[in-house]
Amino acid sequence: MNALSSEVAETPLPEDAAAPALAVQGLSHSFGTRRALEKVSFVIAQGQFTVLLGQNGAGKTTLFSLVTRLYNNRSGSIKVYGYEVRRRPSQALARIGAVFQQRTLDLDLSVGQNLYYHAALHGIARSVAKKRIRAELKRIGMLERIDDKVRRLSGGQLRRVEIARALIHEPRLLLLDEPTVGLDIGSRQGILDHTRSLVLEEGLGVLWATHLIDEVGPGDHVIVLHEGRVLADGEVAKVVRQAGAADIREAFQKLTEAGNE
């Protein structure tokens, strides 16, 4: 079981109202001689939808693994609502909900069984879990599927259940690593719309990692990650303007081409 599940505190803890949802400073990581991340720094505000945009192999999954303590960061700092993940992992991880690129639901269990199992890992009483599970499934329009085996769901439905599962312990930061991979256009848009609504309705900080430029909205905060380095960080209009481009697609192309030189 990963550290995100095993180290979460049962009792909600007070938050620093002024602290960003996620603050990464000077983060580097290597696999042997290969440098996966190089002095990565950025901040995600509370209630902000941020797109981590990068090609496959840019370092997005490595970054997520460090934030969620699947990997131990030996350099730099990662803070979640002011809690440093290396020094205060329980407090930091209690505030994180994550949807990883590889699907992790048990196909032979029902939707409800998967969610109850997750709640139990977080030390949530079954009576409390029942209310939260039903509320999250109702929000995504899947309450009637609670007793269905997960293998009977479509790709888009699987992802929505994974997001519901990530919210059961009421985190304040939601991390999604390539959540729309393999989905059709309609399902992709549905997942995006649902996640954006969580930012507006719940005030969550969201880090949405993708290689798909059309998932970047005009009002989003975007971080361009290329070969382990941050090439741009800011509102879409700012990134486009600083790159001397007409739109985010052209800006991304210019930035990554320059980064290869």
ROZAVO-754063 format. One record per residue (C-alpha): x, y, z; residue in one letter. Coordinates in steps of 0.001 Angstrom, whole numbers, plus 500000, padded with zeros to 6 digits. Each point is the difference from the previous one (the first is absolute). Layout:
// residues N
XYZa...
This chain:
// residues 261
500000500000500000m501337503418499101n500975502667502501a497078502204499001l497555497462501433s501988498790502990s501150503286501542e496768502022500004v498729501285503322a496406499161500965e499166503311501671t499887503149497852p502747502437500895l499982503801500006p501316501644496854e502042503095499409d497494502235498222a502814501909498278a502002496968498829a499840498906496350p498440496638499210a503367498805498671l503415501662500044a502940498278498303v503450501573500285q503288498895498423g498859496400499481l502395497688498154s499931496227499581h502124497455498162s499758496354499025f503615498914499995g501759502356497613t496777501188498353r498711503322501332r496178499830500074a499373503377501656l502314503003500147e499377502698502643k496240500084499480v498172502813501809s496357501138499835f497035500921502202v496342499001499741i497575502252501836a496995498773501924q496983499761497689g502156500014496856q499853497658496997f503540499507498715t500986498025496917v503400498311500056l500633499802496268l502776497832498652g500777497340497453q500290496369501024n503259499646501915g500050503641501127a500043499012503684g496318500414500919k499563496569501572t503309500294501866t498814503303501445l496704498446501130f501861497073501558s502126502407502035l497040502088501153v498107496879501129t503095498442501643r500160497006497689l503552501306499526y501990501787502689n501289503421499009n503614500470501043r500253503553498724s497675502952499909g496769500532501887s496387498889499510i497361501616502192k496258499246500040v498062502758501755y503206500898501802g500908496451501078y503327498695498653e499383496477498684v503386498704501136r499766501327503567r496241499827500607r498714497360497572p496808499128501877s498801503601500072q500952500603496356a498593496775498585l496733500376501915a499276502952497712r500760498227496702i497676498011497766g501645498363496983a498954498373496746v502952498266498397f500521499270496317q499765496251500544q496506499017501069r499933498540503491t496410498923500639l499458496295500713d498009498761497006l498542497054501909d498520502161502748l496917502182499713s500183503775499801v498881500250503618g502454497371501236q502896501889498390n498971503226501681l499362498425503410y503420498358499850y501627503369499298h498075501583502878a501155497249502364a503633500630499025l499513503594501089h498476498975503336g496546501359499138i497142498452501967a497606498026497815r497017502178500920s501906503105498913v501357498244496918a496487499019498918k498850503620499948k503092501211498153r499954497170497451i496342500516499151r500533503769499720a502985499640497654e498293497388497817l496879502163499800k502128502972498951r501383498036497031i496634498459499126g501018496454500897m498213499265503253l497887497376498252e503198498155499005r501252499570503580i499449496225499964d501323499425496461d503326498277499475k502618502516498896v500846497923496912r496548500850498629r500768503735499884l501197502018497009s503368501740500021g498429503345500825g497928498497502808q503117498354501452l501750503348500132r497041501698501657r499929497295502662v503739500457500563e499464503721500524i497136499244502405a502289497615501870r502732502661500224a497515502368501667l498614497645502659i502462501184502682h499225503658499107e503403501142498729p500761503611499095r502437499278497167l499093497733497083l502735498559497772l499066498386496670l502680498403497840d498874499687496351e496439499180501145p498481499997496504t502440497632498284v498097497522497833g496646501774500313l497837501272497150d499481503737499508i496664500097501825g501309498122503028s503132502169500108r497922503166500052q497713498588502667g502937499249502315i501454503462499392l496670501730500683d499469497987503187h503469500817501309t499637503706499219r496674500009501858s501779498623503100l502302503023499933v497056502394499817l497705498199502449e502473498597502532e502947502387499672g502429497169499324l503450500577498618g500406497786496932v503102498912498107l498950498397496706w502875498382498101a499557499451496279t501785499925496648h496787501088498227l500108503705499237i496266500212499327d499382499242503683e501437503406500922v497256502581500530g500461503720499277p499701500943503679g502232497248501360d503305500273501777h502468497960497927v503446498585500768i501993498798496997v502314497148500995l502563498758497494h502796497501500601e499666500527503740g500167503803499908r497298502665500361v500062502107496829l496986502193500785a497696500628502951d497000502319500112g496581500779498623e499477498802496425v499932503531498599a503305500802501729k501713496845498715v498769500653496459v501114503629500117r503445499246501403q500550497320497351a499054502443497258g497315497609498790a496445500226498731a498588497311502320d501039497405502568i500644497350497347r502520502204498209e501472501122503325a500538496389501087f501656499171496687q502325503000500193k500915499367503620l500787496301499543t501947500572496784e502111502627501765a500409497642502941g501506497383497684n502715502324498771e
